[in-house]
Amino acid sequence: MKSLNIGKTFTSLKSPNFRLWFIGQVVSVAGTWMQATAQNFLVYELTQSAAYLAIVGFANGIPTIIFTLLGGLAADRFSKRKVIVIAQAAMMVLAGILAVLAFTHLIQPWHIVVLAFFLGVANSFDAPARQAFVVDLVERENLSNAIALNSTIFNLGAVVGPAMAGLVYAWLGPAWCFTINSISFIAVISALILMKLPPRLVISSISSPFTKLTEGLKFVINEPRIRLLLGYMAVLSVFGFSLMTLMPAWSVKILGGDVRLNGLLLTARGAGSLIGALMIAYISSHFVRNKIWLTGWYLMPLALFAFAFMRWIPGSFLLLVLMGWCMMSVLNISNALIQSYVLDEMRGRVMSVFTLVFFGSMPIGALVAGGLATAFGEPATVMISAGVILMATIGTLFFRKTIQQF
């Protein structure tokens, strides 16, 4: 029996630039998750409203729809490193403003909405550049592994950040969660400055920005595998990931907990996502990606239906682990597949379309989840979402030929 070669799961870390990126991002993303968790619970404490949670989610996500394609164009036309540094510095300032408002007890729900909007603007330029930047950090044969490990950064943060937020919030208050996040951006900015990258090849072009954007959109539209993956990403975003905005209300109203339980529930989801990301990093060179992608879709509606009825806290943790595995397995494989189909000179624009579809669908999903929760309650909202995802899962039977080409 062939033994497992665990080392190949982390093969991309042999690259000095990717190591710097990985370490800096892990620290920064953990801080970002601390802020997001504390911010949502603070909103719920101030308003006692699932609908207001949806408004904050919408404010944070709507800039993605407006600015992400421009962010992808910037990633292709300018230094990705500079774009990321500027965006991360803006996020650091916004976190600092939130901390000051919380420390001075002046913070109001509308402050959080406004700052969430500007954070979304910064992320609209940061996300496409980060997605496209990975290819500059590793050898081409390690790209699939690097994309998977890059996703583990998000998931490591999703494990550590919410748990820390719950503890720090209960002990010291939300202002310290925001302060720690602001400081954490120093890690990723320092890592980016320390990287030794080859000179960037500048390709002169007389094409207008609009023409360049149109080229990226045409490429996506004309590639059936990318079209299918993006369609399923929209469903996952609206009816899967967006449910996490309801977690503060779920932890208090449904499970009778507090801010610490809210953090632990999000950590459980993050742990499942981390397991999925590491699994995909290990099997990145194997030809089983479509099978894992399908397995994630088959198990997701079952986990959501079960979670809607679960009132036992340990059982809720286990189901969130499974949900996290399903969602991240689908997301990571979709990301890696799309990047494997795209040309380097168009990578930023195509990944901006990916970011637009996935993150741009989240504000829509936040409003849908908040509206349904207000009208029918949180458990019914989860059941409705599970039903939609079940229909999407059944739909995979009609796209078997395309899925087999993954």
Protein Blocks (a to p, Z undefined) as FASTA:
>chain_A
ZZddfklmmmmmmpmklmmmmmmmmmmmmmmmmmmmmmmmmmmmmnopaklmmmmmmmmm
mmmmmmmmmmmmmmmmmcfklmmmmmmmmmmmmmmmmmmmmmnopacfklmmmmmmmmmm
mmmmmmmmmmmmmmmmpcfklmmmmmmmmmmmmmmmmmmmmmmmmmmmmmnojklmmmmm
mmmmmmmmmmmmmpccddddddddfbdfklmmmmmmmmmmmmmklmmmmmmmmmmmmmmm
mmmmmmmmmmmmmnopafklmmmmmmmmmmmmmmmmmmmmmmmmpccllmmmmmmmmmmm
mmmmmmmmpcbfklmmmmmmmmmmmmmmmmmmmmmmmmmmpcfklmmmmmmmmmmmmmmm
mmmmmmmmmmmmmmnojklmmmmmmmmmmmmmmmmmmmmmmmmmZZ
